[in-house]
């Protein structure tokens, strides 16, 4: 086992160097403050960090299955992942996906069933990359309007004079000049929605709840994530209306790092409260037979 692990890490290092041979400058950009925080790319890195932590927490479960490598399907799947990595674009946004596909493919080939947990975690991370891209390509306008319409209604309810024309919101600044902003699908929060679903998946791996009971929690979480993004749009509009365009852009930059963590803290509290009550109920009502 120890020799196979050493071989795995050597092969992973070699393949990583092969993928990165012309992209080391992009790698340094990908881990820079300007890219992660300044361009609002913290979400995938946050989920990736959680996935690494989950691998550490699940290391005994993974190790227990690493000797079960007698199914040829794992070899086929692993080889397919390695080949697929070569077709992932040489782009800063996909670099970690490209490397992870290679590492996962090698792990599948060498350790078989031990790759099941890493496979789930890879898909959890990849979802945070793929979902916003799918929204941007196939559902930009409807996804944006799903936030624009209720945000306009909420702003007017709060006496913030916001009007909409399609995806454009308009409102006066303190001097009476009109500020107009375009709300794209990306502004409507597909990245935070993807992060919510990804973290929810990780929580289900750690603190399991039956799907019949977890589904209402998922619906509650999706609705809350959607609502907090509507609140974010209203706060941004209110900032521009009350304090001007410079404050508007400051609110645009920082609200995403404040509202979503606060909302998720609320959701986590509800989730664990629900899980605790379910656990106590299960202890009092064990299955018959």
C-alpha positions in Angstrom: 0.0 0.0 0.0 2.8 2.4 1.0 4.6 1.8 -2.3 1.4 2.3 -4.3 0.8 5.6 -2.5 4.3 6.8 -3.3 3.8 5.8 -6.9 0.5 7.6 -7.0 1.9 10.9 -5.7 4.9 10.7 -8.2 2.5 10.1 -11.1 0.2 12.9 -9.9 3.2 15.2 -9.7 4.4 14.3 -13.2 1.0 14.7 -14.8 0.4 18.0 -13.0 3.7 19.3 -14.4 2.6 18.2 -17.8 -0.7 20.1 -17.6 1.0 23.1 -16.1 4.1 23.3 -18.3 2.7 26.3 -20.2 0.4 27.6 -17.4 2.5 28.4 -14.4 1.7 32.1 -14.8 -2.0 31.3 -14.7 -1.6 29.2 -11.6 0.0 32.1 -9.7 -2.9 34.3 -10.9 -5.4 31.7 -9.8 -4.2 31.8 -6.2 -3.8 35.6 -6.1 -6.0 37.9 -3.9 -7.1 39.9 -7.0 -8.5 36.8 -8.7 -10.0 35.1 -5.7 -11.4 38.0 -3.8 -11.3 40.9 -6.2 -13.1 39.0 -9.0 -15.5 37.1 -6.7 -13.9 33.7 -7.3 -13.8 32.8 -3.6 -16.7 30.4 -3.8 -15.1 27.5 -5.7 -11.9 27.8 -3.6 -14.0 27.7 -0.4 -15.8 24.6 -1.5 -12.4 23.0 -2.6 -11.0 23.7 0.8 -14.0 22.0 2.4 -13.6 19.0 0.1 -9.9 18.7 1.2 -11.0 18.8 4.8 -13.6 16.1 4.1 -11.0 13.9 2.5 -8.9 14.2 5.7 -11.9 13.5 7.9 -12.9 10.5 5.8 -9.4 9.2 5.4 -10.0 6.0 7.4 -13.1 5.2 5.3 -11.2 5.8 2.1 -8.2 3.7 3.3 -10.4 0.8 4.2 -11.6 0.5 0.6 -8.2 1.2 -1.2 -7.4 -2.6 -1.4 -10.6 -3.3 -3.3 -9.3 -2.8 -6.8 -10.5 -5.9 -8.7 -13.3 -4.3 -10.7 -12.1 -3.3 -14.2 -14.8 -0.6 -14.3 -12.6 1.5 -12.0 -9.7 1.2 -14.4 -11.9 2.2 -17.4 -13.4 5.1 -15.4 -10.0 6.3 -14.2 -8.5 6.2 -17.7 -11.5 8.1 -19.1 -11.0 10.8 -16.5 -7.3 11.2 -17.3 -8.1 11.5 -21.0 -11.0 13.9 -20.3 -8.5 16.2 -18.4 -6.6 16.8 -21.7 -9.8 18.2 -23.2 -10.5 20.6 -20.4 -9.7 24.2 -21.6 -6.3 25.7 -20.6 -8.1 28.4 -18.7 -7.5 29.8 -15.2 -11.2 29.0 -14.3 -10.8 25.3 -15.1 -7.3 24.6 -13.9 -8.2 22.9 -10.7 -10.8 20.8 -12.5 -8.2 19.8 -15.0 -5.8 18.7 -12.3 -8.4 17.1 -10.1 -9.7 15.0 -13.0 -6.1 13.6 -13.5 -5.6 13.0 -9.8 -8.9 11.3 -9.4 -8.4 9.1 -12.5 -5.1 7.9 -11.3 -6.6 7.2 -7.8 -9.4 5.2 -9.4 -6.9 3.1 -11.4 -4.7 2.4 -8.5 -7.1 2.2 -5.5 -10.5 1.1 -7.0 -13.3 1.6 -4.5 -11.2 3.9 -2.4 -12.0 6.5 -5.0 -15.7 6.6 -4.2 -15.6 9.4 -1.6 -13.1 11.5 -3.7 -15.4 11.0 -6.7 -18.3 12.4 -4.8 -16.2 15.3 -3.5 -14.8 16.0 -7.0 -18.4 16.3 -8.4 -19.3 18.5 -5.5 -16.5 20.9 -6.3 -17.0 20.7 -10.1 -20.7 21.6 -9.7 -19.6 25.0 -8.3 -17.7 25.6 -11.5 -20.2 24.1 -14.0 -23.5 25.4 -12.7 -22.8 29.2 -13.1 -21.4 28.5 -16.6 -24.6 26.6 -17.6 -26.8 29.4 -16.3 -24.7 32.0 -18.2 -24.9 30.0 -21.5 -28.5 28.7 -21.4 -30.5 30.6 -18.8 -29.0 34.0 -18.3 -32.1 36.1 -18.8 -34.7 34.0 -17.0 -32.3 33.4 -14.1 -31.7 37.2 -13.8 -35.4 38.0 -14.0 -36.1 35.6 -11.2 -34.3 38.1 -9.0 -34.9 41.4 -10.8 -38.7 41.2 -10.5 -38.9 40.4 -6.7 -36.0 42.8 -6.0 -37.9 45.6 -7.7 -41.0 44.8 -5.7 -39.2 44.6 -2.4 -37.3 47.9 -3.1 -40.5 49.8 -3.8 -42.1 48.2 -0.7 -39.2 49.8 1.3 -39.7 53.2 -0.5 -36.6 52.9 -2.6 -37.7 54.3 -6.0 -36.5 51.5 -8.3 -37.9 50.9 -11.8 -37.0 48.1 -14.2 -36.8 47.7 -17.9 -36.0 44.1 -18.7 -32.8 43.3 -16.7 -32.0 47.0 -16.1 -32.7 48.6 -12.8 -32.9 52.4 -12.6 -33.1 54.7 -9.5 -32.0 58.2 -8.6 -28.8 59.0 -6.7 -28.7 61.7 -4.0 -28.3 64.5 -6.6 -31.3 63.3 -8.6 -29.2 61.8 -11.4 -30.4 58.4 -12.6 -28.2 55.4 -12.0 -28.9 52.4 -14.3 -27.4 48.9 -13.7 -27.7 45.7 -15.7 -28.5 42.6 -13.6 -27.1 39.7 -15.5 -27.6 36.0 -14.6 -24.3 36.1 -12.8 -25.5 39.0 -10.6 -28.6 36.9 -9.7 -26.4 34.5 -7.7 -25.8 31.2 -9.5 -22.4 30.9 -7.9 -23.9 31.2 -4.3 -26.6 28.8 -5.2 -24.0 26.3 -6.5 -22.0 26.8 -3.3 -25.1 26.2 -1.1 -25.9 22.9 -2.9 -22.3 21.8 -2.7 -22.0 22.5 1.0 -25.4 20.9 1.6 -24.0 17.8 -0.1 -21.0 17.8 2.1 -23.2 18.2 5.2 -25.3 15.2 4.1 -22.1 13.1 3.8 -21.1 14.1 7.3 -24.5 14.2 9.2 -26.8 11.9 7.3 -30.5 12.6 7.2 -33.0 10.5 5.2 -33.8 12.1 1.9 -37.5 12.2 2.7 -36.6 14.5 5.6 -33.7 16.2 3.9 -35.7 17.4 0.9 -37.7 20.0 2.8 -34.4 21.3 4.2 -32.9 21.5 0.7 -36.0 23.4 -0.5 -35.8 25.8 2.5 -32.1 26.3 1.8 -32.5 26.9 -1.9 -35.3 29.4 -1.2 -33.2 31.2 1.4 -30.2 31.4 -0.9 -32.4 32.9 -3.6 -33.9 35.4 -1.1 -30.6 36.5 0.3 -29.5 37.4 -3.2 -32.6 39.5 -3.7 -31.8 41.3 -0.5 -28.3 41.9 -1.8 -29.7 43.5 -5.0 -31.9 45.7 -2.9 -29.1 46.7 -0.6 -26.9 47.6 -3.6 -29.7 49.7 -5.1 -30.4 51.4 -1.8 -26.7 52.2 -1.4 -26.7 53.9 -4.8 -29.9 55.8 -4.1 -28.9 57.0 -0.7 -25.1 57.5 -1.1 -24.2 57.5 -4.8 -22.5 55.3 -7.3 -19.1 54.8 -5.5 -20.9 53.4 -2.4 -23.1 51.3 -4.8 -20.0 49.6 -6.1 -18.5 49.1 -2.7 -21.8 47.4 -1.6 -21.7 45.3 -4.8 -18.2 44.1 -3.8 -18.7 43.4 -0.1 -22.3 42.3 0.3 -21.6 38.9 -1.3 -19.0 38.2 1.4 -21.4 39.2 4.3 -24.9 38.1 3.4 -24.3 34.5 2.2 -22.1 33.5 5.2 -24.7 35.0 7.6 -27.5 33.2 5.8 -25.6 29.9 5.8 -24.9 30.2 9.5 -28.7 30.4 10.0 -29.2 27.4 7.7 -26.5 25.3 9.4 -28.2 26.0 12.8 -31.6 24.8 11.4 -30.0 21.8 9.7 -28.2 20.5 12.9 -31.3 21.3 15.0 -33.4 19.2 12.6 -30.7 16.4 12.5 -30.6 16.4 16.3 -34.4 16.1 16.7 -34.5 13.4 14.1 -31.7 11.5 15.9 -33.6 11.7 19.2 -36.8 10.5 17.5 -35.0 7.6 15.9 -33.6 6.5 19.3 -37.1 6.5 20.8 -38.7 4.8 17.9 -36.2 2.1 16.6 -37.3 0.2 13.5 -39.3 -3.0 14.3 -38.1 -6.5 13.2 
